[in-house]
Amino acid sequence: QLGALPVLYALLDVLQVREIINRHCPTAADVDHGTVAMVLILNRLMAPRPLYQIADWMTQTALVYVLGIPASKFNDDRLGRTLDAMQKHGRDIWQDIIHRALVRFDIDLSIIFYDLTAFVVHGAYSESDYAKFGFAHNTPMDKRKFKAGLNASADGNIPTEYRMWPGNTADLATVQENMERLCHLLNRRGWSINETIIIGDRANLNDELAVAYQDHDLHYLAGLQAHKKVHRELLEQYPTQQFYAHPLDQEYWGICCPVVFEHAERQVTHRGRVVLSGSMRTAHRQVRAKKLWSLNQALWQVRAKIGKPRYRTVVCIQRRSNTQLKRSPAGKFMSARAYADEEGQVHLCWGLDRYALWKADQRDGRYLLVTNDWSLSPKQMLALYRQKDGVEKRFTVSKSDLKVSPIYLHKDERIEAMLLINMLALL
């Protein structure tokens, strides 16, 4: 079987993957680590298999003739030894290959996207430094996982720098180290740091990081989660009608505002824009209406049970209704009160907190974009931020086409090396 091998094999040759790996991982074995790694990368790209099935896959391809090596040489023990050898030099291997790629194909590094994703692992991993329980979007909480942070260039969504993190690492905790790694990459490439802008989502910015971007002389554009009162007020202070005088795109409007950050007795002011998305506002209100309807139905069910066992006293009815309010995400918009009339009959009534509902309606569809690049126009800020799904698509390719997840390896070193293999395949 030939398939895509001629193209992929040639591209790996152009990137000097085998030579670079062998330079960092020399061996006296009859099959060098660079060749083994190249076979693993090709397998990821063509028909991902567990390590013990790589040899069987090779027998079905032209690789045995191209390499002149029997498929039996690529048993899982040999593959594991290559992963062990690569892990010790993983960062150097990646930097050399990515530098070769950036120079050879003249990749534009002026716009970089950064994001994290989680990869689920299978097994106990009780002694692992990486496989941990932690929160990550779209992954089960009861599964161990590790995280990977990835930078991708806007030019082709090319992966440029990555790092593996424990599964319980907060996204914000990765950003400063990523700045340093990215600065090192840009310096090696000979690219001016202040000509690059990093674009991230709302998990990439807080007061400390805003100051850090300033210190690293890096431009950034990111959403800001309004945890602080001063930032929440920015989202709420403008009437809806005022947005319509500042159109950005179809169904998008934005009002410019200064955003102040304070950390370690330092204060910086960056450029913000409160964005109103019409489609997002509609979606938020539809979801809230459904939740309010469900809560209303739950309270009706409590009322219908009044007089039955465990539903006969004011205290019991109040406790049951409070439970429904706490369970519902819409509970903060409603209050319920149980009471007894003059004849001792227990009743339950409830109603909307219309002020709280109005305040939520005011925030619907609004979010805060912040940058320290004063040259960006309002429309450029929105357009760049909406492009950040490029790095998310790289993660989708890693998890689906390259099948980096689920992970069945049981040593941190081999998981780390296998992630390198997958990142090289993604490149």
Wavefront OBJ file of the C-alpha trace (Angstrom):
o trace
v 0.000 0.000 0.000
v 1.344 3.404 -1.015
v -1.339 5.857 0.065
v 0.018 9.243 1.152
v 3.491 7.880 1.962
v 5.362 9.549 -0.938
v 4.163 13.008 0.105
v 4.518 12.534 3.853
v 7.886 10.788 3.643
v 9.254 13.606 1.480
v 7.945 16.273 3.852
v 9.557 14.572 6.861
v 12.773 14.481 4.818
v 12.511 18.229 4.091
v 12.014 18.909 7.817
v 15.047 16.667 8.572
v 13.077 14.861 11.274
v 15.181 11.690 11.220
v 18.503 13.571 11.221
v 17.520 15.916 14.050
v 16.251 13.092 16.285
v 19.373 11.027 15.637
v 21.572 14.015 16.466
v 19.931 14.314 19.891
v 19.403 10.566 20.456
v 22.368 8.635 19.024
v 22.256 4.864 19.311
v 24.365 1.842 18.353
v 21.229 -0.238 17.648
v 20.704 -1.615 14.140
v 17.607 0.609 13.753
v 18.176 4.234 14.743
v 15.716 6.252 16.833
v 15.107 8.722 14.018
v 13.804 5.971 11.745
v 11.599 4.535 14.471
v 10.165 7.981 15.244
v 9.503 8.609 11.568
v 7.540 5.349 11.339
v 5.501 6.364 14.401
v 4.742 9.772 12.875
v 3.704 8.231 9.550
v 1.438 5.796 11.366
v -0.231 8.666 13.253
v -0.882 10.394 9.942
v -2.165 7.396 7.997
v -3.749 4.811 10.284
v -3.117 5.388 14.021
v -2.442 2.162 15.917
v -1.324 1.158 19.419
v 2.404 0.431 19.666
v 1.962 -3.337 19.539
v 0.178 -3.078 16.165
v 2.720 -0.841 14.384
v 4.692 -3.786 12.982
v 1.537 -5.354 11.512
v 0.629 -2.021 9.921
v 4.098 -1.700 8.377
v 3.757 -5.024 6.586
v 0.814 -3.547 4.656
v 2.761 -0.488 3.458
v 5.704 0.268 1.172
v 7.804 1.338 4.163
v 9.521 -2.042 4.491
v 10.894 -1.588 0.947
v 11.696 2.116 1.265
v 13.567 1.647 4.550
v 14.950 -1.793 3.749
v 14.135 -2.930 7.293
v 11.858 -5.881 8.188
v 8.614 -4.901 9.897
v 9.423 -7.291 12.758
v 12.154 -4.887 13.879
v 9.464 -2.392 14.890
v 8.108 -4.306 17.875
v 6.583 -2.450 20.810
v 9.750 -2.865 22.929
v 11.852 -1.044 20.338
v 9.198 1.632 19.945
v 9.088 2.103 23.718
v 12.883 2.487 23.893
v 12.703 5.189 21.230
v 10.027 7.043 23.189
v 12.202 6.848 26.311
v 15.204 8.239 24.429
v 13.198 11.050 22.807
v 11.609 12.196 26.052
v 14.984 13.223 27.479
v 15.545 15.610 24.569
v 11.952 16.372 23.619
v 12.135 20.143 23.880
v 15.402 20.377 21.906
v 14.058 18.056 19.204
v 10.880 20.096 18.830
v 12.720 23.423 18.752
v 15.123 22.247 16.048
v 12.385 20.789 13.848
v 9.997 23.716 14.263
v 12.826 26.171 13.549
v 13.578 24.247 10.373
v 9.883 24.382 9.403
v 9.473 28.093 10.148
v 12.560 29.033 8.136
v 12.024 26.580 5.257
v 8.396 27.603 4.702
v 8.730 31.243 5.832
v 5.857 31.098 8.328
v 4.487 34.481 9.438
v 4.658 34.752 13.245
v 2.991 38.143 13.638
v -0.240 36.563 14.958
v -0.117 33.634 17.413
v -3.088 31.891 19.006
v -2.748 30.170 22.393
v -5.103 27.700 24.040
v -5.167 24.547 26.173
v -6.978 21.258 25.874
v -7.204 18.092 27.970
v -6.459 14.512 26.913
v -8.131 11.719 28.862
v -5.969 8.790 30.011
v -7.082 5.268 30.887
v -5.741 3.508 33.947
v -4.899 4.205 37.596
v -1.834 6.462 37.108
v -1.669 6.884 40.886
v 2.019 7.887 40.776
v 1.838 10.042 37.668
v 2.879 13.698 37.806
v 0.707 14.503 34.789
v -2.414 12.319 34.911
v -4.592 14.150 37.437
v -8.252 14.780 38.110
v -9.201 18.312 37.192
v -11.656 20.526 35.395
v -11.498 20.811 31.618
v -14.245 21.642 29.156
v -15.887 18.684 27.410
v -14.052 16.067 29.481
v -15.516 13.954 32.314
v -14.587 15.039 35.836
v -14.168 11.415 36.979
v -11.381 10.692 34.468
v -7.704 11.444 34.887
v -6.274 13.667 32.186
v -3.302 15.752 31.227
v -3.376 19.114 29.505
v -1.455 20.502 26.579
v -0.962 24.183 25.819
v -0.426 24.962 22.149
v 0.568 28.023 20.159
v -0.480 28.125 16.517
v 0.353 30.739 13.901
v -2.494 32.468 12.106
v -0.498 31.710 8.959
v -1.845 28.224 8.236
v -2.617 27.396 11.889
v 0.873 25.890 12.170
v 1.750 24.578 15.670
v 4.794 26.518 16.834
v 5.257 25.810 20.554
v 3.587 23.477 23.022
v 3.902 22.158 26.560
v 2.402 19.329 28.574
v 0.765 20.171 31.930
v -0.814 18.158 34.782
v -4.559 17.692 34.415
v -5.339 19.829 37.471
v -3.466 22.893 36.185
v -5.507 26.076 35.811
v -5.282 27.676 32.379
v -4.150 30.996 33.868
v -1.194 29.276 35.541
v 0.304 28.348 32.161
v 0.333 31.740 30.468
v 3.508 33.306 31.883
v 5.689 30.307 31.100
v 4.174 30.221 27.635
v 5.228 33.865 27.157
v 8.830 32.948 27.976
v 8.867 29.928 25.673
v 7.323 31.943 22.871
v 9.841 34.762 23.302
v 12.648 32.195 23.057
v 11.153 30.807 19.841
v 10.755 34.270 18.297
v 14.313 35.278 19.234
v 15.718 32.124 17.680
v 13.705 32.745 14.532
v 15.039 36.314 14.427
v 11.527 37.693 14.718
v 10.975 40.954 16.594
v 8.960 40.205 19.742
v 7.029 43.459 19.662
v 5.807 42.619 16.137
v 3.908 39.586 17.439
v 0.488 39.583 19.064
v -0.752 36.639 21.154
v -4.479 35.974 21.021
v -6.166 33.940 23.739
v -9.555 33.325 25.262
v -10.879 34.540 28.616
v -8.704 32.045 30.511
v -5.570 33.899 29.402
v -5.890 37.239 31.162
v -6.020 38.717 34.654
v -4.268 41.587 36.444
v -1.003 39.721 36.989
v -0.816 38.557 33.369
v -1.592 42.004 31.966
v 1.480 43.308 33.813
v 3.519 40.292 32.659
v 2.661 40.947 28.996
v 3.919 44.486 29.531
v 7.163 43.251 31.080
v 7.792 40.794 28.224
v 7.125 43.529 25.655
v 4.504 41.261 24.084
v 1.289 42.445 22.503
v -1.844 40.488 23.355
v -5.555 40.359 22.634
v -7.788 38.369 24.946
v -11.205 38.165 26.463
v -11.414 39.112 30.121
v -13.510 37.279 32.697
v -15.005 40.075 34.764
v -14.271 38.723 38.258
v -13.451 42.132 39.718
v -16.181 44.656 40.449
v -14.468 47.368 38.399
v -14.466 45.083 35.342
v -18.058 43.934 35.853
v -19.134 47.552 35.936
v -17.651 48.054 32.481
v -20.015 45.401 31.118
v -23.055 46.966 32.742
v -22.521 50.699 32.462
v -23.598 51.211 28.846
v -27.306 51.181 27.800
v -28.103 48.757 24.995
v -29.188 51.531 22.626
v -25.743 53.121 22.885
v -24.119 50.051 21.287
v -26.078 50.422 18.070
v -24.145 53.588 17.261
v -20.889 51.558 17.162
v -21.295 48.665 14.682
v -18.391 46.227 14.256
v -19.875 43.531 12.043
v -23.232 42.003 11.312
v -24.966 41.517 14.703
v -21.873 42.831 16.559
v -21.418 46.221 18.229
v -18.699 47.549 20.525
v -17.905 50.484 22.784
v -14.318 51.447 23.593
v -13.239 51.800 27.239
v -9.990 51.873 29.256
v -9.343 48.769 31.388
v -7.207 49.193 34.498
v -5.151 46.331 35.943
v -3.387 46.370 39.306
v -0.792 43.878 40.535
v 2.099 44.043 43.011
v 1.590 47.778 43.589
v 1.757 48.397 39.847
v -0.998 49.718 37.640
v -1.336 49.501 33.864
v -4.155 50.714 31.640
v -4.935 48.798 28.472
v -7.442 49.277 25.723
v -10.762 47.529 26.128
v -13.902 47.121 24.095
v -17.257 45.990 25.435
v -18.686 43.838 22.653
v -22.371 43.074 22.223
v -23.221 40.006 20.144
v -26.837 39.867 19.017
v -26.819 36.109 18.384
v -25.155 35.403 21.736
v -27.684 37.608 23.517
v -30.575 35.718 21.925
v -29.044 32.352 22.827
v -28.463 33.364 26.473
v -32.042 34.552 26.867
v -33.483 31.412 25.313
v -31.442 29.215 27.655
v -32.483 31.294 30.691
v -36.148 31.114 29.684
v -35.966 27.306 29.529
v -34.303 27.133 32.944
v -36.909 29.448 34.465
v -39.686 27.341 32.954
v -38.152 24.154 34.401
v -37.804 25.768 37.824
v -41.393 26.962 37.682
v -42.543 23.418 36.923
v -40.495 22.033 39.825
v -42.108 24.493 42.256
v -45.565 23.589 40.934
v -44.776 19.947 41.741
v -43.830 20.917 45.307
v -47.105 22.827 45.668
v -49.085 19.868 44.288
v -47.687 17.603 47.044
v -48.756 19.823 49.939
v -50.683 17.721 52.457
v -48.930 14.478 51.563
v -46.426 12.778 53.909
v -43.309 14.955 54.427
v -45.152 17.883 52.792
v -47.404 18.973 55.660
v -45.571 21.763 57.491
v -44.385 25.204 56.491
v -40.808 24.250 57.389
v -40.869 21.148 55.159
v -42.413 22.976 52.202
v -39.934 25.860 52.538
v -37.041 23.411 52.678
v -38.292 21.578 49.555
v -38.737 24.800 47.594
v -35.312 26.099 48.678
v -33.765 22.877 47.418
v -35.338 23.411 43.991
v -34.064 26.993 43.908
v -30.509 25.913 44.761
v -30.496 23.130 42.182
v -31.553 25.396 39.343
v -29.136 27.777 37.585
v -32.132 30.118 37.380
v -32.735 29.985 41.143
v -31.080 33.379 41.703
v -33.873 34.997 39.681
v -36.689 33.607 41.771
v -37.769 33.489 45.414
v -40.291 31.195 47.097
v -42.140 31.452 50.417
v -44.147 28.859 52.309
v -46.746 30.062 54.813
v -49.877 28.928 56.687
v -53.220 30.772 56.566
v -55.538 31.430 59.524
v -57.030 27.968 59.176
v -53.619 26.280 59.281
v -53.589 25.402 55.592
v -50.030 25.456 54.158
v -49.430 27.390 50.938
v -46.466 28.042 48.658
v -46.012 31.110 46.490
v -43.091 32.228 44.353
v -42.143 35.038 42.020
v -39.404 36.535 39.871
v -36.763 38.919 41.150
v -37.340 41.332 38.285
v -34.379 43.560 39.126
v -31.937 40.615 39.081
v -33.495 39.439 35.824
v -33.149 42.910 34.310
v -29.484 43.076 35.353
v -28.831 39.712 33.699
v -30.643 40.835 30.554
v -28.371 43.883 30.438
v -25.266 41.654 30.424
v -26.593 39.142 27.892
v -24.366 38.837 24.845
v -21.747 41.213 26.236
v -18.103 40.398 26.736
v -14.910 42.340 27.250
v -11.991 42.317 24.817
v -8.698 43.808 26.000
v -5.413 44.518 24.224
v -2.202 46.435 24.816
v -1.755 46.929 21.058
v -3.071 50.427 20.459
v -2.685 50.105 16.672
v -5.576 47.619 16.317
v -8.832 49.048 15.033
v -12.105 47.994 16.727
v -13.021 45.785 13.756
v -9.555 44.188 13.767
v -9.900 43.363 17.465
v -13.151 41.510 16.861
v -11.969 39.808 13.667
v -8.744 38.516 15.265
v -10.520 37.303 18.386
v -13.026 35.377 16.296
v -10.154 33.650 14.453
v -8.872 32.006 17.630
v -10.731 28.789 16.831
v -7.778 27.915 14.582
v -5.855 26.411 17.501
v -9.030 24.624 18.665
v -9.227 22.983 15.238
v -5.635 21.747 15.699
v -6.757 20.049 18.912
v -9.674 18.477 17.056
v -7.270 17.057 14.466
v -5.008 15.722 17.257
v -7.848 13.963 19.045
v -9.707 12.643 15.990
v -7.463 12.122 12.952
v -4.225 11.538 14.890
v -6.017 9.828 17.797
v -3.753 11.194 20.522
v -6.596 10.477 22.963
v -7.312 8.161 24.693
v -3.813 7.434 25.999
v -2.967 3.888 27.078
v 0.733 4.371 27.896
v 1.487 4.109 31.610
v 4.747 6.024 32.069
v 4.866 9.806 32.175
v 8.030 9.775 30.062
v 6.380 7.802 27.274
v 3.197 9.882 27.387
v 5.357 12.993 27.027
v 7.273 11.475 24.109
v 4.085 10.259 22.420
v 2.690 13.786 22.643
v 5.854 14.962 20.862
v 5.223 12.360 18.124
v 1.663 13.623 17.751
v 2.765 17.256 17.623
v 5.284 16.412 14.909
v 2.513 14.645 13.007
v 0.300 17.702 13.501
v 3.096 19.933 12.197
l 1 2 3 4 5 6 7 8 9 10 11 12 13 14 15 16 17 18 19 20 21 22 23 24 25 26 27 28 29 30 31 32 33 34 35 36 37 38 39 40 41 42 43 44 45 46 47 48 49 50 51 52 53 54 55 56 57 58 59 60 61 62 63 64 65 66 67 68 69 70 71 72 73 74 75 76 77 78 79 80 81 82 83 84 85 86 87 88 89 90 91 92 93 94 95 96 97 98 99 100 101 102 103 104 105 106 107 108 109 110 111 112 113 114 115 116 117 118 119 120 121 122 123 124 125 126 127 128 129 130 131 132 133 134 135 136 137 138 139 140 141 142 143 144 145 146 147 148 149 150 151 152 153 154 155 156 157 158 159 160 161 162 163 164 165 166 167 168 169 170 171 172 173 174 175 176 177 178 179 180 181 182 183 184 185 186 187 188 189 190 191 192 193 194 195 196 197 198 199 200 201 202 203 204 205 206 207 208 209 210 211 212 213 214 215 216 217 218 219 220 221 222 223 224 225 226 227 228 229 230 231 232 233 234 235 236 237 238 239 240 241 242 243 244 245 246 247 248 249 250 251 252 253 254 255 256 257 258 259 260 261 262 263 264 265 266 267 268 269 270 271 272 273 274 275 276 277 278 279 280 281 282 283 284 285 286 287 288 289 290 291 292 293 294 295 296 297 298 299 300 301 302 303 304 305 306 307 308 309 310 311 312 313 314 315 316 317 318 319 320 321 322 323 324 325 326 327 328 329 330 331 332 333 334 335 336 337 338 339 340 341 342 343 344 345 346 347 348 349 350 351 352 353 354 355 356 357 358 359 360 361 362 363 364 365 366 367 368 369 370 371 372 373 374 375 376 377 378 379 380 381 382 383 384 385 386 387 388 389 390 391 392 393 394 395 396 397 398 399 400 401 402 403 404 405 406 407 408 409 410 411 412 413 414 415 416 417 418 419 420 421 422 423 424 425 426 427
